[in-house]
Amino acid sequence: MAADLMEGHSTDRESVVPTRVEYNRADSIPRRVLLVALAILLLVGGVVYVAVRSIHTLGNSSDTLVQVGLPLQKQLLKIKSTQRQAEFFRQLAQVLPQAGYEKTFIQLVTSEEHDLQTLQRATRNHPALMMAMQQLQGSLVNYAQTVGDSAAAKASKAAVEKKFQAVHLAMTTLLARQGAAAAAARTRAVQLLYALVFITALLSILIPWRVATALTRPLKDFRRAVEDIGAGKLTNVASEGPQELRDLARSIESMQTRLREEERLRHEFLSQVSHELITPLASARSGSELLLSERIGPLLPRQHEVLEIIVRQVKELYAAIHEMLDMHALQARSLDFSPQDLPVAEVLVDLQKRMQPLTDKKNQTLDCDGAEQLSVYADPQRLRQILTNLVSNAHKYSPADGRIEVRATAQQKGVHFSVSDSGPGIPDALLERVFERFYQVPVSNSLPRGTGLGLAITRELVGAQGGWIRMHNRPSGGLCAEIWLPAARNVEAV
């Protein structure tokens, strides 16, 4: 039968193996990181591009001021000086017309025209200034063609002065515009550099935060899920986020499905095997106890001793099988509970009667005490099992002539049970581990070893009824196990 069960288990296991999940690159973490990196690169690149343009504008404006503005201003001052000399020689020509001063005047004006032509080539990128110079050159040509102190000469002279003022105004406007452009470009470049620093600082905070929220939180959920699975609990994992996390969530779900199926098959296997073992064990126990009672004939001392060993071993094996069945039933959530209002005093009296013969074997004192009016809301069979496990442990580790105390008091809308012994206690570092399945506290004496399931079952039974259990070492020596269970629903605990 066991072989058939194992064969069925292997077949079912193969049927629940999850299929491989196809990897979707479109929503993977590397692709998301690449897209974010490209977006950041475009953003930073755009800011840098505008900043470089502003710096180029600042450079061009500075070049215009240095290479065009200052030389033009110097040349215009030179042309203006030449114009004053020309005016001076024209005035001399009016006083001494035969001395050749008029010819010198014409030469000076012609020199001004040539200088203006040279300046026009330098200002071809500045139409307004170039046009003003062309008009000044035309005025100088007209002025050179006039003679003496005629009205035409005076009008030409006034036109030249006016055109000089126009060139000066165009030059001033150019210098002011280029200066303003340089100042604006400098301000914009500084602002963009500040913006770049701010964006970099913001991204240095935003990117780790985004990574923390996008990856760390799901990973914490996965960690809790794995811890729950390791503790034998079912859990749900949200399949959200990048493709890798969704694949991991589906893998965990598939693993849970497979583990549930394996747990079910294992539970069925153990249940059937345990039932097959319990039947012959029950017969062996009854027969050995019947022989031990000497109802069918007297026994020799050696025979009596051997039968006692057999009965004790059969009882321990019988209890171990029931513990394993209970543990698997608790894990599978298939253990039935029928909670009801129970008088605590009656529960303790029953515990005293059942456990007294056990404690008397080591001459131990068992003291059970609880208020008459106390009532607890619990399953009678499971509460009896809980208290029996704790008293059995206390009896096992307490020395001969020791004392075991069971107390029940009202506490926080419930009943607080405490089971104290006078044994050696447990190292503080191991107090939580005693509730783990199959864990046994290392001992140096020859105490009998159990299955390591008693306290694990006790915690599961207490938790399934809405209570809690904990252990601590007593200051005066020994161990104390504390349990809290809800008070009776129809009777107020006081």
C-alpha positions in Angstrom: 0.0 0.0 0.0 2.8 2.4 0.8 4.4 1.7 -2.6 1.1 2.5 -4.3 0.8 5.8 -2.4 4.4 6.8 -3.3 3.8 5.9 -6.9 0.6 8.1 -7.0 2.5 10.8 -5.2 5.2 10.8 -7.9 2.7 11.0 -10.7 0.8 13.9 -9.1 4.0 15.8 -8.5 4.9 15.6 -12.1 1.5 16.9 -13.0 1.9 20.1 -11.0 5.4 21.1 -12.2 4.9 24.6 -13.6 5.5 25.3 -17.2 8.3 27.7 -18.0 7.3 31.3 -18.2 8.3 33.1 -21.4 10.5 36.1 -20.7 9.0 39.4 -22.0 11.8 41.8 -22.8 9.4 44.6 -23.5 8.7 45.1 -19.7 11.9 43.8 -18.2 14.0 45.6 -15.6 17.0 46.2 -18.0 14.6 47.7 -20.5 13.0 50.0 -18.0 16.5 51.1 -16.7 17.5 51.7 -20.3 14.4 53.8 -21.0 14.9 55.8 -17.8 18.6 56.3 -18.7 17.7 57.5 -22.2 15.1 59.9 -20.8 17.7 61.3 -18.4 20.3 61.5 -21.1 17.9 63.4 -23.4 16.9 65.8 -20.5 20.5 66.5 -19.5 21.6 66.7 -23.1 18.9 69.2 -23.9 19.9 71.4 -20.9 23.6 71.1 -21.9 22.7 72.0 -25.5 20.8 75.1 -24.5 23.6 76.1 -22.1 26.3 75.6 -24.9 24.2 77.7 -27.2 24.0 80.4 -24.6 27.8 80.2 -24.1 28.3 80.5 -27.9 26.0 83.5 -28.0 28.1 85.0 -25.2 31.2 84.3 -27.1 29.9 85.7 -30.4 28.7 88.9 -28.6 32.1 89.2 -27.0 33.9 88.7 -30.3 31.6 91.3 -31.9 32.5 93.8 -29.2 36.2 93.1 -29.3 36.7 92.5 -33.1 34.1 94.9 -34.5 32.9 97.4 -32.0 36.2 98.6 -30.6 38.1 98.8 -33.9 35.1 100.5 -35.6 34.9 103.0 -32.8 38.7 103.7 -33.2 38.4 104.1 -37.0 35.4 106.3 -36.7 37.3 108.6 -34.3 40.1 108.6 -36.8 37.7 109.5 -39.7 36.1 112.2 -37.5 39.6 113.7 -36.9 40.3 113.6 -40.6 37.0 115.4 -41.2 38.0 118.2 -38.8 41.3 118.6 -40.6 39.5 118.7 -44.0 37.3 121.4 -42.6 40.3 123.3 -41.4 42.0 123.2 -44.9 38.7 124.3 -46.6 38.6 127.3 -44.4 42.2 128.1 -45.3 41.4 127.6 -49.0 38.7 130.3 -48.7 41.3 132.8 -47.3 44.2 131.7 -49.6 42.7 130.1 -52.7 46.0 130.0 -54.6 47.9 128.1 -51.9 46.6 124.6 -52.8 44.6 124.1 -49.6 41.5 123.0 -51.6 43.5 120.2 -53.1 44.5 119.0 -49.6 40.9 119.2 -48.5 39.8 116.9 -51.4 42.6 114.5 -50.6 41.5 114.3 -46.9 37.9 113.7 -47.9 39.0 111.0 -50.4 41.0 109.3 -47.6 37.8 109.3 -45.4 35.9 107.6 -48.2 38.5 104.9 -48.5 38.5 104.3 -44.8 34.7 104.1 -44.9 34.9 101.5 -47.6 37.2 99.4 -45.5 34.9 99.7 -42.5 31.9 98.6 -44.6 33.6 95.3 -45.4 34.0 94.8 -41.7 30.4 95.6 -40.9 28.7 93.4 -43.6 27.1 91.3 -40.9 25.5 94.5 -39.4 23.3 96.0 -42.0 22.2 99.0 -40.1 25.7 100.2 -39.4 26.8 99.4 -42.9 23.9 101.4 -44.4 24.8 104.4 -42.2 28.4 104.3 -43.4 27.3 104.1 -47.0 25.1 107.2 -46.5 28.0 108.9 -44.8 30.3 108.0 -47.7 27.8 109.4 -50.2 27.5 112.6 -48.2 31.3 113.0 -48.2 31.4 112.5 -52.0 28.8 115.3 -52.4 30.7 117.5 -49.9 34.0 117.1 -51.8 32.3 118.2 -55.0 31.2 121.5 -53.6 33.3 124.7 -53.7 34.0 127.6 -51.5 31.5 129.0 -49.1 28.4 128.4 -51.2 25.1 127.4 -49.9 25.5 123.9 -51.4 28.8 123.5 -49.5 27.1 124.5 -46.3 24.2 122.0 -46.9 26.7 119.2 -47.7 28.6 120.0 -44.6 25.5 119.8 -42.5 24.6 116.5 -44.2 28.0 115.1 -43.4 27.6 116.0 -39.8 24.1 114.5 -39.7 25.4 111.2 -41.2 28.3 111.2 -38.7 25.7 111.3 -36.0 23.7 108.5 -37.7 26.8 106.3 -37.8 27.6 107.1 -34.2 24.0 106.2 -33.2 24.2 102.9 -35.3 27.5 102.1 -33.6 26.1 102.8 -30.1 23.0 100.7 -30.9 25.2 97.8 -32.1 27.4 98.0 -29.0 24.4 98.2 -26.7 22.6 95.3 -28.4 25.7 93.1 -28.3 26.3 94.0 -24.7 22.7 93.2 -23.8 22.9 89.9 -25.7 26.2 89.0 -23.9 24.6 89.8 -20.5 21.5 87.8 -21.3 23.5 84.9 -22.6 25.7 84.9 -19.5 22.6 85.0 -17.3 21.0 82.2 -19.2 24.1 80.1 -19.1 24.4 80.5 -15.4 20.8 79.7 -14.9 21.1 76.6 -17.0 24.1 75.4 -15.2 22.3 75.9 -11.9 19.3 74.0 -13.4 21.7 71.2 -14.5 23.1 70.9 -11.0 19.5 70.9 -9.5 18.3 68.3 -12.0 21.4 66.1 -11.2 20.8 66.4 -7.5 17.0 65.7 -7.9 17.7 62.7 -10.0 20.3 61.4 -7.5 17.4 61.4 -5.0 14.6 60.4 -7.3 16.2 57.4 -8.9 17.2 55.6 -5.7 13.8 56.3 -4.3 12.1 55.0 -7.4 14.3 51.9 -7.3 13.5 51.4 -3.6 9.7 51.6 -4.2 9.7 49.6 -7.5 12.0 46.8 -6.3 12.5 46.8 -2.6 8.8 46.8 -1.6 7.9 43.8 -3.9 11.1 42.0 -2.7 9.9 42.5 0.9 6.6 41.0 -0.1 8.4 38.1 -1.6 10.5 37.6 1.5 7.5 37.6 3.7 5.8 35.1 1.3 8.8 32.8 1.4 8.9 33.1 5.2 5.2 32.2 5.3 5.8 29.3 3.0 8.7 28.1 5.1 6.4 28.3 8.2 3.8 26.2 6.4 1.3 29.0 5.7 -0.4 29.8 2.5 0.1 33.3 1.1 -0.7 35.4 -1.9 2.0 37.3 -3.8 0.9 40.3 -5.9 2.1 39.8 -9.5 2.8 43.5 -10.3 5.8 45.4 -11.4 8.5 44.6 -14.0 8.4 41.3 -15.9 11.1 39.7 -13.7 9.1 40.3 -10.5 5.9 39.0 -12.1 7.7 35.9 -13.3 9.0 35.4 -9.7 5.5 35.9 -8.3 4.2 33.2 -10.7 7.0 30.9 -9.8 6.2 31.3 -6.1 2.5 30.6 -6.8 3.4 27.5 -8.8 5.7 26.4 -5.9 2.9 26.9 -3.5 0.5 24.9 -5.7 3.1 22.1 -5.8 3.8 22.3 -2.1 0.0 22.2 -1.3 -0.4 19.1 -3.5 2.6 17.4 -2.0 1.4 18.3 1.5 -2.0 16.8 0.7 -0.5 13.6 -0.6 1.9 13.4 2.3 -1.0 13.9 4.7 -3.0 11.2 3.0 0.0 8.9 3.0 0.8 9.5 6.7 -2.9 9.2 7.7 -3.3 5.9 5.9 0.0 4.5 7.2 -0.7 5.8 10.7 -4.1 4.2 10.7 -2.6 1.0 9.5 -0.1 1.2 12.4 -2.5 2.2 15.0 -4.7 -0.9 14.7 -1.9 -3.4 15.4 -0.4 -1.1 18.0 -3.8 -1.0 19.8 -3.9 -4.7 19.8 -0.4 -5.0 21.0 -1.1 -2.4 23.7 -4.2 -4.2 24.9 -2.6 -7.6 24.9 0.5 -6.4 26.7 -1.6 -4.6 29.3 -3.7 -7.7 29.8 -0.6 -9.8 30.4 0.8 -7.2 32.7 -2.4 -7.3 34.8 -1.8 -11.1 35.4 -5.5 -11.8 34.8 -4.6 -14.8 32.6 -1.8 -16.0 34.8 1.0 -14.9 37.1 4.3 -13.5 35.7 7.8 -13.9 36.7 9.6 -10.7 37.9 11.7 -10.7 34.7 8.6 -11.2 32.5 6.8 -8.4 34.4 9.8 -6.0 33.8 9.9 -6.8 30.1 6.2 -6.3 29.6 6.4 -2.9 31.4 9.1 -1.9 28.9 6.9 -3.1 26.0 3.8 -1.3 27.3 5.8 2.0 27.8 7.3 1.8 24.3 4.0 1.0 22.7 2.4 4.0 24.5 5.1 6.3 23.3 4.9 5.1 19.7 1.1 5.4 19.9 1.4 9.0 21.2 4.0 9.9 18.5 1.7 8.7 15.7 -1.1 10.8 17.1 1.2 13.8 17.4 2.2 13.5 13.8 -1.4 13.1 12.7 -2.4 16.2 14.7 0.5 18.2 13.3 -0.4 17.4 9.7 -4.1 18.1 10.4 -3.2 21.5 11.8 -1.0 22.3 8.8 -3.7 21.2 6.4 -6.3 23.2 8.4 -8.4 20.1 8.7 -8.4 19.6 12.5 -11.9 20.1 13.8 -12.6 22.6 16.6 -15.8 22.8 18.7 -15.2 25.7 21.1 -17.7 26.1 24.0 -17.9 27.8 27.4 -16.0 25.7 29.9 -15.7 26.2 33.7 -12.0 26.5 34.4 -12.3 24.8 37.8 -13.7 21.6 36.3 -11.0 21.6 33.6 -8.3 21.8 36.4 -10.0 19.1 38.5 -10.0 16.8 35.5 -6.3 17.6 34.8 -5.4 16.9 38.4 -7.1 13.5 38.2 -5.5 12.5 34.9 -2.0 13.6 35.6 -1.7 12.7 39.3 -0.8 9.1 38.7 2.0 10.3 36.4 3.5 12.8 38.8 3.2 10.3 41.7 5.7 8.0 40.0 8.4 10.7 40.7 6.9 11.7 44.0 6.1 15.2 42.5 3.5 17.6 43.8 0.9 18.7 41.2 -1.0 21.8 42.4 -3.9 23.0 40.2 -5.8 26.2 41.2 -8.3 28.4 39.5 -11.2 30.6 40.6 -14.6 29.0 40.7 -16.3 31.6 38.6 -13.8 31.6 35.7 -14.9 30.2 32.3 -13.0 29.9 29.1 -14.2 29.6 25.5 -12.3 26.7 24.0 -12.5 23.2 22.6 -12.7 20.7 25.5 -10.6 18.0 23.9 -7.9 20.5 22.6 -7.7 22.4 25.9 -7.2 19.1 27.7 -4.5 18.2 25.1 -2.8 21.6 25.6 -2.6 21.4 29.4 -1.6 17.7 29.3 1.3 18.5 27.0 2.6 21.2 29.3 2.2 19.3 32.5 3.9 16.2 30.8 6.8 18.4 29.9 7.0 19.8 33.4 6.9 16.3 34.8 9.6 15.1 32.4 12.1 17.9 33.3 11.3 18.4 36.9 13.4 16.4 39.4 11.9 13.8 41.8 10.1 15.5 44.8 9.7 18.5 42.6 6.6 20.8 42.4 4.4 21.6 39.4 1.9 24.4 39.7 -1.0 25.1 37.3 -2.7 28.5 37.8 -5.7 30.1 36.1 -6.6 33.8 36.5 -8.7 36.4 34.6 -6.7 38.7 32.3 -7.7 41.1 29.5 -11.1 39.6 28.7 -9.7 36.1 28.8 -8.2 33.4 31.0 -4.5 33.2 31.7 -3.1 29.7 32.4 0.4 29.2 33.8 2.2 25.9 34.2 5.4 26.2 36.3 7.9 23.6 37.3 11.1 23.3 39.4 13.3 21.9 36.6 16.5 23.4 35.2 14.8 25.7 32.8 15.8 26.4 29.2 18.6 28.8 28.0 17.0 32.1 27.0 18.4 31.9 23.5 16.3 28.7 22.9 13.0 29.8 24.4 11.5 30.5 21.0 13.0 27.5 19.3 11.2 25.1 21.6 8.0 25.7 19.5 9.7 24.6 16.3 8.7 21.3 14.8 11.0 18.4 15.7 13.2 20.6 17.8 14.4 19.2 21.1 16.4 21.1 23.8 19.8 19.5 24.2 20.1 17.8 27.6 23.0 16.1 29.2 21.0 13.5 31.2 19.3 10.3 30.3 15.8 11.8 29.9 13.6 10.0 27.3 13.5 11.8 24.0 10.2 12.6 22.3 9.2 13.5 18.8 9.8 17.3 19.2 6.2 17.9 18.1 4.4 18.4 21.5 5.1 22.2 22.0 4.7 22.9 18.2 1.3 21.2 18.3 0.4 23.1 21.5 1.2 26.5 19.9 -0.8 25.6 16.9 -3.8 24.5 19.0 -3.6 27.7 21.1 -3.3 30.0 18.1 -6.2 28.2 16.3 -8.4 29.1 19.2 -7.5 32.8 19.2 -4.9 32.7 22.0 -1.2 32.9 22.5 1.5 31.0 24.3 5.0 31.9 25.6 7.6 30.6 27.9 10.1 32.2 30.3 12.5 31.1 33.0 11.4 31.8 36.6 13.7 34.0 38.7 13.6 31.4 41.4 14.4 28.6 39.0 12.4 26.4 36.7 10.3 27.1 33.6 6.9 28.8 33.3 4.6 28.3 30.3 1.9 31.0 29.9 -1.3 30.6 27.8 -4.0 33.1 27.1 -7.4 32.0 25.8 -10.6 34.0 25.3 -13.1 34.2 28.2 -16.5 32.5 27.9 -18.9 34.3 25.7 -22.0 33.9 28.0 -20.1 34.4 31.3 -18.0 37.5 32.1 -14.5 36.6 33.4 -13.7 38.5 36.5 
